[in-house]
Amino acid sequence: MELYNPGGALLQSGGQIDRTLTVAGSYTILVRDSSNSHAGSFALSWRRVSAPCSATPIGCGQVLSGSVSAADEIDFYTFTAAANDVVTVRVRKTSGTLNAVLELYNPGGSLVGGPTTHQIDMTLTVAGTYKVLVRDSGNVNTGNYVVYWEKVKGPCNVVADLACDQVVSGSIGTEADPPPWRVYTFTGAVNDVVTVIRSRKTSGESFFPMMDLYDPNGTMLVHGSSQINRTLTVAGSYTILVRDDFNTYAGSYTLSWHKVGTAPIACGQVLSGSIGAADEIDFYTFTAAANDVVTVRVRTTSGTLNPRLELYNPAGSRIWGPVGQIDMTLSAAGTYKVLVRDSGNMNTGDYLVYWEKVKGPCNVMANLACEQVVSGSIGTGLDPPPWRVYTFTVAANDVVTVRVRNTSGGSFSPVMELYYPSGTWLGWPYSQIDITLTAAGSYTILVRDSLNSHAGSFALSWRRTSTPCNATPIACGQALSGSIGAADEVDFYTFSASANDVVTLRARKTSGGSFFPRMELYGPTGSLIVSDYQIDRTLTAAGTYKVLVRDFENVNTGDYAVYWEKVKEPCNVVMDVPCDQVVSGSIGTGADPPPWRVYRFTGAVNDAVTIRVRHTSEGSFRPVIELYDPNGTVLNNWYSQINQTLTVAGSYTILVRDDYNAYAGSYTLSWRRTSTPCNSTPIACDQALSGSISGADEIDFYTFTAAANDVVTVRVRKTSGEAFFPLVQLYDPNGTLLTLGQIQIDRTLTAAGTYKVLVRDFGNVNTGDYVLYWQRLNAPCNVVAISCGQQIKSSIGTEVNPPPWRLFSFTASANDNISLRVNNPSGGSFSPTMEFYNPSGALLQSGSQIDRILTVVGSYTILVRDGSNAYAGDFAIKFQKNNNSCPEVTVTSPNGGEVLDGGSNFTITWTSTDLQGISSHEIRLSIDSGQTFPTVITTGLSGTTQSFNWTVPTSIITSKGRVRVIVTDTSGMSTPDDSDADFVIFQGVQRTYIYDELGRLIQTIFEDGSNVNYTYDAAGNRITLTNEE
């Protein structure tokens, strides 16, 4: 706009013009775009503010409702005031999007206040009619509002003139009735000591009552506070205006004011008090010097009271609170006031209040000596009080541990607060404080219950951990005896170490029922490193370390042994143990013999080792071994046996102890290399080797070579030693344990290489002899072929020859229905049994009789053994196919023991059968006990023939003769059978035959003097034949 007077002179330009017009007449307004560039619509209006065209009078203290219902709309209100009236003008939206603002114009029409939202506070300089303009801040939005003005110096509409300590109730609304503003007055004198005014909400969810305080001159002292604390500097009537904090919500409240009335409380004194009603407060005073450092405490003793403290300085200003505890340095000397109230000004109850100087405290229970243990008690009343103060003196940089413990049980949980000599609080309360004290002087300990609720007794002590007051040196590898003779007692030990030493520290009870020793390790500076009953640690700094020993609960007493050792380059080594050597040792419960023993051995990279320990004494002692590498890193911890692959070369440390750290006893210790055994014997596939365990803890190693995916069985069998019970363990080519402690191992080997078999006694105690055997089951090494329909006689021994295991094999097709039988023809305890394996080496079935339909084609394996792996004897095994019967034949003569003359005639007899019919027979001769049958005696005998008259050859002399009869059926299937034992062929020698009384041949004497002797068993069976020259 541009405004021109009646003479056409330009008076002013702008978006809003406020002006006093000096001449009467017609004024001109020119409206344009400010940059003379743009087009648009606008709204234009003018109002007279010296004498508004439309205005509503509003009385002092009156609240009126109004509305801005259109853009650019304004409302005028007028009120009359005297010169120097001090007024507050307020506006508050009640609906819509209106953002109401106020403008105040003086009687001459000049703007003296605003535009501003919510309120105008000012002193009016001239008497007359003042105009209040209400509008939207942006002249765009609409809505309803309430407007109000009041004199704050001599107010018009006072709800009540409040008496001291009077509590009144009131309410705030959002419209004209009840209004959003309430005015109260009270009378105060100059220097009234701390007058406190409070407002507290009693209803209205979002309502939050606040106060504005004006002095008798109308000067605003406090704006928007729920609590006002003030020293009154002038006498007269003070005005309180109560409103909602957000000028939005309605609700109810209570209001009161109090002149400070006080009760004196001495330093270190505990006083009891009571809050008996809502909004009640209590005051206490104490005198302090400048720079006193104090703590002020309060604690509920009954009721629902949640007490809060406020601290006022000598000038009456609040300097701390409201809080539950005050810790601060007082900057000025004088009388301080402590206010106690409920946190919500609603609940009631009894309380205790207390203050103490924490720099030079007043009421000290004791000045504690280093390592002194004192007893004390905490109460819930005046005597004993809820707070106790102690002091102790240290030097700069002393490192200390301060501890407090409940000695009365229950819910009481004592904690400490620690203060520097300067009075500075060191942190949160704890039952144990470990700290480096940087300043020399007297430190203050305040003891209280952690919840400020419970009572009880306690024990309190402090120790210096940087340089213990009393300590015993302990050497590396040394075990010392100690004793905890009273509750809360501790013992200190010191030792020197280098940087990067790797150590183990141990403590073990030697007496005391519930006593359980625990250690704490402190570094050279006194800082706590770790706490445990066993400590394994790499020490980062060189210097003197401290070990604190105490009872776990700080209650029980007893004796103990304490020990430390370097596990990297140990100090006290019993011996360096060679590979395979068994050493004996003992563990004690005191210093000699000690509860811990250290040994060493040397290993190479990738060595796989087994380390074993065994108790050799009776009782509850159970030895455990701990293994550390050359760098001191613990690798394993187990009783009886550790199997480990070594990743670095060097000296390894073994620590032997009792598993429970409680018992004493003797033991044996040994280590072996399982990747490349120090001593071993090779064993071939299908070989049976005899061995002997001749001493406790002795073991034997054997090695064999296998291919990947070989399926093997490894077996051991005792041959002597009543209590001896041999077991085998299998290790792979890297020395890794595959199977632990069994009499038989069946396993598929995943890698090619040299495997190791360890043989030992089950308990590593007993001695005896054994036979060891291994076989490949998917491709057996030495196996006797058995044909369909064939019966083979053989024997099982208990030694190497004959061995305790026999293998047979046959080839079959898928869906063959087979029958296997094994029996003992000679009786006795021997009970032969079969294990039947498929072509892959998997066990299919075991027993003395097997009937089975085979699912795959290939070579099947039969292992024959004694059922209990204990007895020896003869057996006969027979194989037949039930779905395609094979011919069967049994040689009946010669069947072992016969003596045949060269050139003489001998009748060979047999029996043969076949369901399909026999086609022919063939007879062959062996002179090597049946290993081969190269000589054909006859062939093409008819199927019905069951004997043959044989002329004994004159060119053969042997004592190992056997015949084989091969029968062939009409389908072309053949089955052999051999003589069960050897017979003799002699040539052209005159001889004498000698018989016993039963007519049995017992000796043949030849012309050249040689002879053959025969012996028989009880059943009359010939069992031996001996040639003598």
HELIX and SHEET records of a PDB file:
SHEET    1   A 3 LEU A  10  SER A  13  0                                        
SHEET    2   A 3 GLU A   2  TYR A   4 -1                                        
SHEET    3   A 3 THR A  28  LEU A  30 -1                                        
SHEET    1   B 5 THR A  56  PRO A  57  0                                        
SHEET    2   B 5 ILE A  74  ALA A  81  1                                        
SHEET    3   B 5 GLY A 128  ASP A 136 -1                                        
SHEET    4   B 5 ALA A 100  TYR A 105 -1                                        
SHEET    5   B 5 LEU A 111  THR A 117 -1                                        
SHEET    1   C 4 VAL A  63  VAL A  68  0                                        
SHEET    2   C 4 GLY A 143  LYS A 151 -1                                        
SHEET    3   C 4 VAL A  86  GLY A  96 -1                                        
SHEET    4   C 4 GLN A 119  THR A 123 -1                                        
SHEET    1   D 5 ALA A 160  ASP A 161  0                                        
SHEET    2   D 5 ARG A 182  GLY A 188  1                                        
SHEET    3   D 5 GLY A 236  ASP A 244 -1                                        
SHEET    4   D 5 PRO A 209  TYR A 214 -1                                        
SHEET    5   D 5 MET A 220  SER A 225 -1                                        
SHEET    1   E 4 VAL A 167  ILE A 172  0                                        
SHEET    2   E 4 GLY A 251  LYS A 259 -1                                        
SHEET    3   E 4 THR A 195  SER A 203 -1                                        
SHEET    4   E 4 GLN A 227  ARG A 230 -1                                        
SHEET    1   F 5 ALA A 263  PRO A 264  0                                        
SHEET    2   F 5 ILE A 281  ALA A 288  1                                        
SHEET    3   F 5 GLY A 334  ASP A 342 -1                                        
SHEET    4   F 5 PRO A 307  TYR A 312 -1                                        
SHEET    5   F 5 ARG A 318  VAL A 323 -1                                        
SHEET    1   G 4 VAL A 270  ILE A 275  0                                        
SHEET    2   G 4 GLY A 349  LYS A 357 -1                                        
SHEET    3   G 4 VAL A 293  GLY A 303 -1                                        
SHEET    4   G 4 GLN A 325  THR A 329 -1                                        
SHEET    1   H 4 VAL A 373  ILE A 378  0                                        
SHEET    2   H 4 GLY A 456  ARG A 464 -1                                        
SHEET    3   H 4 ASP A 398  ASN A 406 -1                                        
SHEET    4   H 4 GLN A 432  LEU A 437 -1                                        
SHEET    1   I 3 ARG A 388  VAL A 394  0                                        
SHEET    2   I 3 GLY A 441  ASP A 449 -1                                        
SHEET    3   I 3 PRO A 414  TYR A 419 -1                                        
SHEET    1   J 5 THR A 472  PRO A 473  0                                        
SHEET    2   J 5 VAL A 490  ALA A 497  1                                        
SHEET    3   J 5 GLY A 543  ASP A 551 -1                                        
SHEET    4   J 5 PRO A 517  TYR A 522 -1                                        
SHEET    5   J 5 LEU A 528  ASP A 532 -1                                        
SHEET    1   K 4 ALA A 479  ILE A 484  0                                        
SHEET    2   K 4 GLY A 558  LYS A 566 -1                                        
SHEET    3   K 4 VAL A 502  SER A 511 -1                                        
SHEET    4   K 4 GLN A 534  THR A 538 -1                                        
SHEET    1   L 4 VAL A 582  ILE A 587  0                                        
SHEET    2   L 4 GLY A 665  ARG A 673 -1                                        
SHEET    3   L 4 ALA A 608  HIS A 615 -1                                        
SHEET    4   L 4 GLN A 641  THR A 645 -1                                        
SHEET    1   M 4 ARG A 597  GLY A 603  0                                        
SHEET    2   M 4 GLY A 650  ASP A 658 -1                                        
SHEET    3   M 4 PRO A 623  TYR A 628 -1                                        
SHEET    4   M 4 VAL A 634  TYR A 639 -1                                        
SHEET    1   N 5 THR A 681  PRO A 682  0                                        
SHEET    2   N 5 ILE A 699  ALA A 706  1                                        
SHEET    3   N 5 GLY A 753  ASP A 761 -1                                        
SHEET    4   N 5 PRO A 726  TYR A 731 -1                                        
SHEET    5   N 5 LEU A 737  GLN A 742 -1                                        
SHEET    1   O 4 ALA A 688  ILE A 693  0                                        
SHEET    2   O 4 GLY A 768  ARG A 776 -1                                        
SHEET    3   O 4 VAL A 711  SER A 720 -1                                        
SHEET    4   O 4 GLN A 744  THR A 748 -1                                        
SHEET    1   P 5 VAL A 784  ALA A 785  0                                        
SHEET    2   P 5 TRP A 805  ALA A 812  1                                        
SHEET    3   P 5 GLY A 858  ASP A 866 -1                                        
SHEET    4   P 5 PRO A 832  TYR A 837 -1                                        
SHEET    5   P 5 LEU A 843  GLY A 847 -1                                        
SHEET    1   Q 4 GLN A 791  ILE A 796  0                                        
SHEET    2   Q 4 GLY A 873  LYS A 881 -1                                        
SHEET    3   Q 4 ASN A 817  ASN A 823 -1                                        
SHEET    4   Q 4 GLN A 849  ILE A 853 -1                                        
SHEET    1   R 3 GLU A 888  SER A 893  0                                        
SHEET    2   R 3 ASN A 905  THR A 913 -1                                        
SHEET    3   R 3 SER A 947  THR A 951 -1                                        
SHEET    1   S 5 VAL A 899  ASP A 901  0                                        
SHEET    2   S 5 PHE A 983  PHE A 986  1                                        
SHEET    3   S 5 THR A 958  ASP A 969 -1                                        
SHEET    4   S 5 ILE A 918  SER A 926 -1                                        
SHEET    5   S 5 THR A 935  SER A 942 -1                                        
SHEET    1   T 4 VAL A 899  ASP A 901  0                                        
SHEET    2   T 4 PHE A 983  PHE A 986  1                                        
SHEET    3   T 4 THR A 958  ASP A 969 -1                                        
SHEET    4   T 4 SER A 974  ASP A 978 -1                                        
SHEET    1   U 4 ARG A 991  TYR A 995  0                                        
SHEET    2   U 4 LEU A1001  PHE A1006 -1                                        
SHEET    3   U 4 ASN A1011  TYR A1016 -1                                        
SHEET    4   U 4 ARG A1022  GLU A1028 -1                                        
END                                                                             
